[in-house]
Structure formats: C-alpha cells, structure tokens
Amino acid sequence: MAERVYGFDGVSPSKGKPGRKRYAMVVDLRRCTGCNACTSSCKTAFDVPLGDWRIWVAEAEFGEFPNTRRSVLPRLCNQCDEPSCVRSCPTQATFKHPDGFVLQRYNRCIGCRTCMVACPYNARHLLPEYRRNRNNPRNVADKCDFCVVRVTRGLAPICVASCTGGAMVFGDINDPQSEVARLLRESKTFNLRVELGTAPQVYYIGLTESIGDPEFAFHNRSAQLHERYNSFKRNSELGGEMAGDIIDTDMGFWGLMRHIVRNFSSFFAQVPHKFFRGLY
Amino acid sequence: MEGQMIANAFHHSYWGFPIALYFWLVGVSAGSFVVSSLGWVFGIKKYKPTAFFASNTAIVMLMIVPVLLIIDLGKPYRFFHLLLLGSFSHWSAPMVWGSCFILTYPVAMLFYSYFVYQKNERWARILGILAVVLALCTHWYTGVVMQLNPSRVPNHTSVAPILFLTGAYVSGIGFLICCLWLRNKFLAAEKQVPIELIADMARLMLYGIVFDLFLLGNEFLQMTYGVAEEHTMLYDVLLGVFRWPYLYLEIIWGLLLPLGILAIPKINRRMGWVLAAAFMCATGVYGMRIWWVMGTFYYQGHY
C-alpha cells in the first residue's frame, strides 16, 4: 500500500471497522485535462452561487516560450480525518460522519465563519443572502459534502460522474477490491498540506509542488491574477466588501480609509436583510 | 520555474473590519478595567479616584461588542446556539469559551462598579479580582481564536494572546486618558483628575509600549525566518496591502511616536503631549487588529 500520512493520532472514524464504509477520492492528475466539467456540473447540481465553489480547478502556467507547461489541480473539500473546521465550529454544525464525509447542518450553523478561518484548503464558503431558489439555505457556511445524497443512493459524486478524462475515482477504501483502494495501493499518492495534520482523504496522483505548494502563489503573484481578482470583485454583487477586498491598488492611506468605510457600510446595509427577511 | 496562477477560487468573505473593531473594543475595555482595578484590587491608592469612571468606560465599550458580533453573524437570530452549553456547544471551539467570557465579564464589572460606588472595600476587591481575571480571559480569547488555527501560519504563534493583551493594556490606558481629559473639561476644578495622575498612567502606558515593541520585534523576526505564509505576511506588512495598518498606523503612529513623546523627560508630564501620545496609542492599536485579523485571510485565497 502506498504510504499515507495521517494526523496526530491517525485514526480514521471508520478505519478497521468491518462492514463500515470509508469513502475517499483519488484524483489522477495525469488524466485531468482541466475541462472544468466537474466544476460546472457541481455548480448546476447544488446551485452553488456566483463567486463560490464546492469544487474548482486551479490552473497555473509555467516557463517561457517554447518551454511552457500548464498544470491543473481540481480542488475540493478534502474530507479530512482530523478536520480543523469541525474542531473550530462552536455549534457542532459541521461534523465528521463515520463513513468519511465532513457534513454541514444548515439549521445549526450561525454563520460565524470560524470554519472558513480554520479550513486550510479554502474549501468553505458562506452562502449569500440572495439565492436563485429562495428555499435554499442562506447566510450559512457551505462546503463540498462528497455528494452524500448521491453516494448513499449508490451513485458516484457528480464531479466523478461527469469527469471527462476519468481522472477522479471515488470509492470505499475499506474494500480492497475497489478501484480507489487499488489506486492507493499501486500508485504513489500525495495529499495537500499534510504538514497540518488534517489527514485529508482526497489523494492526488502526479501532484507537483509547483501547483500544490501554497508558496507558489506568492512567488508568482502576477498582475494578471490581481486584475482578474479585482475585476471579479468589481463585477460581483456576491463578492461583498469583507476582508478580501484589500487589493494591491489600495495600498495607501485613502485606500485603507475607503475599505474601512465600504466594509462598514456594507456590514450595516446587511442588517435589515438579516433581521427582517421576508418582510419586504 | 517561473509561472503564474491563472485560475483559482477566492472564498474571501471571512472576518472584516467589524471583527477587528470588536477586538479593539474588547482590548480597550480590558485595558480600562486594569487601570480601574489598580486602586481597589492592587491597593495603589492614588488610582482610586479613577476607578469608578474607568470601570464604567470599560462597561460601555463592552456593551457595543455583542451588537457587533451578533450583527456580523450570518444568522443573527441564532446567536443563542452559542449559549446552549449542554447540547449545541462544542467545547473544543474557542468561540464557545469566548461566549462564556463575554457574558460573564460585564456582569462582574457591573457588580464591581456598584461596590466601588458604595465604597464597599471588601466586595469591590473580590469582584475586582474576578473581573480582572475575566477581563484578561476575554481578551486572551481574542488572541487565541486566531492562534488556534494552524492553517493561518502567521497567526499560529503563542505570542498572539500576549501581543493582544499588551495591545489591550496600551490602548485601554490611552483611551482612558483621552476620556479623563474630556471628563475634566466638564467638571469643577476640585473634582478633576489631577494631571500628575494622568502622567503616571501614561508612564504605565510607556512600559506597555516597550513590551509591545519587544513582542512585535520577536514576531517580525519570526516572519523573516518563517515559512511560506510568514514570508508572504512579511512582504505585505512592509511593502504590500497591510503596510498602512502595520507599519504606519501601528508601529510608527501607535508605538514609536508615543514612545518618543513619553520618553522625553521635559514633555512627558505635560497634558497636551500626554494626551497626544494617548490618542496615538489608542488609535494605533486598531492597526494591529486589522493586520492580525485580516492579514492571513488574504493569502489563504491564493492557496
């Protein structure tokens, strides 16, 4: 079996329990074409709002012409065995299911966003006030749940089902006959940010440090990245005016003042919507 | 190999300026209360005249906190989920500890204020000890809630609560000096807090400033020798988006200038200069709250 790294005590909830499922995913990056079929099918299936993702594909380009290369990395909640979001949630709204899912209970969540602060994978988001379907949950934290509703009905998660290259493999690794167990046994697999001890359950084959390393983003902060990010912020109503709006073009004193004023004004503008929803 | 990220997700709406303001308010409250307790708890008699006013200032500042926090929740009506201690609450979450502190701290302060008003030495001392411990805990928690996230590498340091407490001490005394100066404007001469006492409080603030600079120096040193995200933080607090809150607002405006004022013997007992230093300290610490709270959220989006 390929060597894997676990958290501090390294015990998975269903590890070694006969008859229990232990779901995990293997993403074979050699097969991933970066087509974003997983992203779009997930967005469609769960009505994931604009600006938020349950799964997304990080892309990076390297080198100078003619020696260029592009790396892709489908990113989703890692369904950690030692989830730091569960540890930080003050109301037990998020919890680790014994079968491996990290799930979110919308009716308990108070929207304090501590789980988003705790998550090292940036995998959580806050559902906005305005949803296309008004029956959908609002103003609570949300995340990828490994499509628990599909999996418990015998279907693969929708990203796996829609993967055009067959790069994503999902299954029960307690079952040695499953394809995911075979891949873990026979291939060298990697996790994201294993040093944090979260014991992630999404495994990658062919992960290179250039796309998997967070330091990469710093050394390669480009004008293009900031331009895209800024334009997203400018054009998105859902982007909000929270912490992330500090951008490189606003480094001066008046930039700081502008952000403080904008942040507080949007903060107070949300108050009537939060307290008197449905009345107008 | 040179490269650039061309697509990634930015889940950015975490905690913003209101939460930084909450940290600042709790700090000011705790710092004011420490001054209030000097006379009745620690037996430094010359601070007794300020105790009642300082304690009430602390209470007023803390009253704003629950409003900010509850409004900031996505589901404000569900704030009581934090208080269902037997069922919903998750004791490994620092936020639950903080909820307990924020609930009990103002109550202890109210009783303390009452006994100070009644000049009941014994009970003022008992409640004062309790409230000082709760004041320290309440602000300790604001550091801890950031510290206990290993994923936020620059915040994940045990210096964090001490840095927060020192900032609270400095900003609380600074804010209290400003309030006392304002109060003196409306009082008859015999009821005013003497300038000597305010200058002594500024001297206490000076010790806090020196200790704060020492801690920040340590933190800075760790950033220069740090791992990936700490390097990112270093870049952004010196050259990038957090240069204003960190370098100008906190270090220069909030610490170095007051240090310069309060270290010069000829001017450190004059009301105008002391007041300027106090105002700089009180406002400058908000810069620390900004870069400490929001700094790491910014990089996390890149990952």
Contacts between the chains, C-beta under 8 A, distances in Angstrom:
chain1	res1	chain2	res2	distance
A	51	B	10	7.7
A	52	B	9	7.9
A	52	B	11	6.3
A	53	B	9	4.6
A	53	B	11	7.5
A	56	B	7	7.7
A	56	B	8	7.3
A	56	B	9	4.3
A	57	B	7	6.7
A	58	B	5	7.0
A	58	B	7	6.3
A	58	B	8	4.7
A	58	B	9	7.5
A	59	B	5	7.4
A	59	B	6	5.0
A	59	B	7	4.2
A	59	B	8	7.8
A	60	B	3	5.3
A	60	B	4	6.6
A	60	B	5	5.0
A	60	B	6	6.3
A	61	B	3	5.7
A	61	B	4	5.9
A	61	B	6	5.7
A	62	B	1	4.8
A	62	B	2	6.9
A	62	B	3	3.6
A	63	B	1	5.7
A	63	B	2	7.0
A	63	B	3	7.0
A	64	B	2	7.0
A	69	B	1	7.9
A	75	B	9	7.0
A	84	B	149	6.9
A	84	B	150	6.8
A	84	B	151	6.3
A	87	B	92	5.1
A	87	B	93	7.0
A	88	B	92	7.8
A	88	B	93	5.3
A	88	B	94	7.3
A	88	B	95	7.4
A	88	B	148	7.5
A	88	B	149	7.1
A	89	B	90	5.8
A	89	B	93	5.9
A	90	B	81	7.8
A	90	B	82	5.6
A	90	B	89	6.6
A	90	B	90	5.6
A	90	B	93	4.1
A	90	B	95	3.9
A	90	B	96	4.8
A	90	B	99	7.3
A	91	B	81	4.4
A	91	B	82	6.6
A	91	B	84	7.9
A	91	B	88	4.8
A	91	B	89	6.9
A	91	B	90	6.5
A	92	B	88	6.0
A	92	B	89	7.6
A	92	B	90	4.7
A	108	B	81	6.4
A	108	B	88	6.5
A	109	B	74	7.4
A	109	B	75	6.9
A	109	B	78	7.8
A	110	B	73	5.1
A	110	B	74	6.8
A	110	B	75	5.1
A	110	B	78	4.4
A	110	B	79	6.4
A	110	B	81	5.2
A	110	B	82	6.9
A	111	B	73	5.0
A	111	B	74	1.8
A	111	B	75	4.8
A	111	B	78	7.8
A	112	B	72	7.9
A	112	B	73	5.7
A	112	B	74	7.5
A	112	B	95	6.4
A	113	B	13	7.5
A	113	B	14	5.3
A	113	B	15	6.4
A	113	B	74	7.4
A	114	B	93	6.9
A	114	B	95	5.6
A	114	B	145	7.6
A	116	B	11	6.6
A	116	B	14	5.2
A	117	B	14	5.6
A	117	B	15	6.9
A	117	B	146	7.9
A	117	B	149	5.7
A	117	B	152	6.9
A	117	B	297	7.3
A	118	B	149	5.1
A	118	B	151	6.5
A	119	B	151	6.7
A	120	B	150	7.3
A	120	B	151	3.1
A	120	B	300	7.9
A	120	B	303	7.7
A	121	B	303	7.6
A	122	B	9	6.4
A	122	B	11	5.5
A	122	B	300	5.5
A	122	B	301	6.4
A	122	B	303	5.8
A	123	B	11	7.8
A	124	B	11	6.5
A	125	B	11	4.3
A	125	B	13	7.9
A	126	B	11	7.9
A	126	B	13	5.6
A	126	B	74	6.0
A	127	B	74	8.0
A	138	B	74	7.9
A	139	B	74	3.4
A	139	B	75	5.6
A	140	B	74	5.7
A	140	B	75	6.4
A	141	B	74	7.6
A	193	B	151	7.6
A	196	B	150	5.2
A	196	B	151	6.0
A	197	B	150	7.4
A	210	B	1	6.7
A	210	B	3	6.4
A	213	B	228	7.5
A	214	B	228	5.6
A	214	B	229	6.7
A	214	B	299	7.6
A	214	B	302	7.1
A	214	B	303	4.1
A	215	B	228	3.6
A	215	B	229	7.9
A	215	B	231	7.6
A	215	B	232	7.9
A	216	B	3	7.4
A	216	B	5	7.2
A	217	B	5	5.4
A	217	B	8	7.5
A	217	B	299	7.6
A	217	B	302	3.5
A	217	B	303	6.2
A	218	B	228	6.6
A	218	B	229	7.9
A	218	B	231	6.8
A	218	B	232	4.5
A	218	B	235	7.3
A	218	B	299	7.1
A	218	B	302	6.9
A	220	B	2	7.1
A	220	B	3	5.3
A	220	B	4	4.7
A	220	B	5	6.0
A	221	B	302	7.5
A	222	B	4	4.1
A	222	B	5	7.4
A	224	B	4	6.3
A	224	B	6	6.9
A	225	B	4	6.5
A	225	B	5	5.5
A	225	B	6	7.4
A	228	B	6	8.0
A	229	B	10	6.3
A	232	B	10	7.2
A	239	B	12	7.4
A	239	B	13	7.6
A	240	B	12	7.7
A	240	B	13	4.5
A	241	B	16	7.4
A	242	B	12	6.5
A	242	B	13	3.9
A	242	B	14	6.6
A	242	B	15	7.5
A	242	B	16	4.2
A	243	B	12	6.4
A	243	B	13	7.2
A	243	B	14	5.4
A	243	B	15	6.1
A	243	B	16	4.6
A	243	B	17	7.9
A	243	B	293	7.7
A	243	B	294	4.4
A	243	B	297	4.7
A	243	B	298	7.0
A	244	B	10	6.3
A	244	B	12	2.6
A	244	B	13	6.6
A	244	B	14	7.7
A	244	B	297	6.6
A	244	B	298	6.5
A	244	B	301	6.0
A	245	B	12	7.7
A	246	B	241	4.6
A	246	B	242	7.4
A	246	B	294	6.9
A	246	B	298	6.3
A	247	B	241	6.9
A	248	B	240	6.7
A	248	B	241	6.1
A	250	B	241	7.1
A	251	B	240	6.7
A	251	B	241	5.5
A	251	B	243	6.0
A	251	B	244	7.0
A	252	B	244	6.9
A	253	B	244	5.7
A	253	B	248	7.5
A	255	B	244	7.5
A	256	B	244	4.5
A	256	B	245	6.6
A	256	B	249	8.0
A	259	B	17	7.3
A	260	B	17	5.3
A	263	B	16	4.8
A	263	B	17	4.3
A	263	B	18	7.2
A	264	B	17	6.1
A	264	B	18	6.7
A	267	B	16	7.0
A	267	B	17	7.6
A	267	B	18	5.2
A	267	B	71	7.2
A	267	B	72	7.2
A	268	B	71	7.7
A	270	B	71	7.9
A	271	B	71	5.6
A	274	B	71	7.3
A	274	B	73	7.9
A	274	B	74	7.5
A	274	B	75	7.5
A	274	B	76	5.3
A	275	B	76	6.3
A	275	B	77	7.5
